[in-house]
Amino acid sequence: MHFLSLLATSALAVSLGAQNWVANGDFSNGLTGWTQTGYCYNPTTETYDVTGLGQSQTCYAASPGGQVTPAPYPPNTIKQNILVVPGVPLEFSMDICVNGTNASNNADAGTFRVEVGGTEIARVAFGQYRQGENARARLTTQFVHPTGGNLDLEIFMSRVYLCNSGTPRTRITDVRVEIATGPTFTFYGQRRINQTSTIGGIGTANAPYVFFMSLHSFPGAVIPGIGGTLLIEPVGMAKFFGGLFDAQGVSTLPLAVPNNPALTTGRFWVQGLELQGGSFLTLGSAQVLQFQ
């Protein structure tokens, strides 16, 4: 991207601030602004500790799956029309939690797919549900739409089995689409200990990047010469990982999470920094990383 285009994009991002293009993305007004289609058991809005941060959030809750055999079963879907800025990197994020209402494992906790204007931008498959857990994920990505306009944002929730009062229950909240001011941290799948997961980032094609980690978030500080806002505590901040984005603006790597229960009580804040156009440093959004 040309340097003048970078400046124009940055100026647009500053003028718009952290504006969320999704109306009622926290479901504080029920399903106002959303349209629900497909089948699921007992769709509603309620309060639940979706993120694991210790407080309840208003969320959309449903138990996806089939109503009668045979499979495959169509996904349960919620959608709304949003304004998409053409040609500008946008960041999508959403918190997800799945738990069971009966005391047993389940073969499928569900798959979540997000589309904008009919094009898939993100997906996570939870796989097997473990008895008694709150399986959590924060689904994040960046996307660019070439034409933009008023487009449907659709969230698909599906399971390969029938659903009822005892099958895994999905809760989602804090659905956001914002101008992306820098790289986006991604964690693919559930944030479990004792497994090797895939982490990474999405940003500017071929740009060098680094992600930092801190034990605390930060009210926000603007650093001279750097675009974006510092949102993680600088005291004790350490490098998490770094590298070079590929031609699609993506970088991934494995993360071996040890079998250490202490990790389930800690919170880690992650924020990225990238070098755009060879001369323009910019900070991305901050994401909280927790394990279960």
HELIX and SHEET records of a PDB file:
HELIX    1   1 PHE A    3  LEU A   16  1                                  14    
HELIX    2   2 PRO A  261  THR A  265  5                                   5    
SHEET    1   A 5 THR A  35  THR A  37  0                                        
SHEET    2   A 5 ASN A  76  VAL A  84 -1                                        
SHEET    3   A 5 GLY A 149  SER A 158 -1                                        
SHEET    4   A 5 THR A 111  VAL A 116 -1                                        
SHEET    5   A 5 THR A 119  ALA A 125 -1                                        
SHEET    1   B 5 CYS A  40  TYR A  48  0                                        
SHEET    2   B 5 GLN A  57  PRO A  64 -1                                        
SHEET    3   B 5 ARG A 169  ILE A 179 -1                                        
SHEET    4   B 5 LEU A  90  ASN A  99 -1                                        
SHEET    5   B 5 ASN A 134  PHE A 143 -1                                        
SHEET    1   C 3 THR A 184  TYR A 188  0                                        
SHEET    2   C 3 GLN A 195  ILE A 202 -1                                        
SHEET    3   C 3 VAL A 250  VAL A 257 -1                                        
SHEET    1   D 5 ILE A 226  GLY A 227  0                                        
SHEET    2   D 5 PHE A 280  LEU A 289  1                                        
SHEET    3   D 5 PHE A 268  GLN A 276 -1                                        
SHEET    4   D 5 PRO A 208  SER A 214 -1                                        
SHEET    5   D 5 ALA A 238  LEU A 244 -1                                        
SHEET    1   E 2 SER A 217  ALA A 221  0                                        
SHEET    2   E 2 LEU A 230  ILE A 232 -1                                        
END                                                                             
